[in-house]
Amino acid sequence: DQQVKQNSPSLSVQEGRISILNCDYTNSMFDYFLWYKKYPAEGPTFLISISSIKDKNEDGRFTVFLNKSAKHLSLHIVPSQPGDSAVYFCAAWIHGSSNTGKLIFGQGTTLQVKP
Amino acid sequence: GAVVSQHPSWVICKSGTSVKIECRSLDFQATTMFWYRQFPKQSLMLMATSNEGSKATYEQGVEKDKFLINHASLTLSTLTVTSAHPEDSSFYICSAASPGRPYEQYFGPGTRLTVT
């Protein structure tokens, strides 16, 4: 049961253009959504997060949009740079009992930014 | 961002032996750390949640007697893969939760385990 889905395994964009990475989820109980960037053989690097009560969060070149009615979020990178080439994971946080919780990750989307 | 280290970065061991992986939070105290596993071209799957001073909480399907987790201090959690088998070969990644924001996790560089 894949609760967080990234349906596009790969995306290629030209340097300077906008990159839009998409993520869909099924569980309306998720509290936070996050985007991570990952290079091969390295751990994920936190990029940006958004609370489930917000619809937009911006940090520099990165903006995350949340559409709760559609259970969809997206990460916009503007302008895209070759150094942005990596695998991007969407993740959702769900609260458990006793102040615990866990992150559920999507499958990842490989972004290639061409010079 | 916060720095989390893992050691070793890669290890090869023989079937039946045990391997210990260390995860350290270098610049903040982490009451909660997480252990993930990633298979090639797949997502990160949570194995267990490690809480300082208490027993780890394992996800369904993860054998707690095989994957021993110890969180002895606020900056160190260890994962021991006991009696390793080739199917345990994988990329193991730990993370430390940001104080007060457990959803915001900082990941270590990962450990590549190969069991021969």
Contacts between the chains, C-beta under 8 A, distances in Angstrom:
chain1	res1	chain2	res2	distance
A	31	B	103	6.7
A	32	B	103	4.2
A	32	B	104	7.9
A	34	B	103	6.7
A	34	B	104	7.0
A	36	B	107	7.6
A	41	B	91	7.6
A	41	B	109	7.8
A	41	B	110	6.7
A	41	B	112	6.9
A	42	B	109	5.3
A	42	B	110	6.4
A	43	B	4	7.3
A	43	B	6	7.5
A	43	B	93	5.0
A	43	B	94	8.0
A	43	B	95	7.4
A	43	B	107	3.4
A	43	B	108	5.0
A	43	B	109	5.0
A	43	B	110	5.0
A	44	B	44	7.2
A	44	B	93	7.6
A	44	B	107	4.8
A	45	B	1	7.1
A	45	B	107	7.2
A	46	B	1	5.9
A	46	B	104	6.3
A	46	B	105	7.1
A	46	B	106	6.3
A	46	B	107	7.8
A	49	B	103	6.8
A	49	B	104	6.1
A	89	B	43	7.0
A	89	B	44	7.1
A	93	B	102	7.5
A	93	B	103	3.5
A	99	B	102	7.9
A	100	B	32	7.9
A	100	B	49	6.2
A	100	B	57	6.7
A	100	B	102	7.8
A	101	B	102	5.8
A	101	B	103	6.8
A	102	B	34	7.5
A	102	B	46	5.2
A	102	B	49	6.8
A	102	B	59	7.8
A	103	B	34	7.5
A	103	B	46	6.8
A	103	B	103	6.8
A	103	B	105	6.4
A	104	B	46	7.6
A	105	B	43	4.5
A	105	B	44	4.7
A	105	B	45	7.7
A	106	B	43	6.3
A	107	B	42	6.8
A	107	B	43	4.9
A	108	B	43	6.2
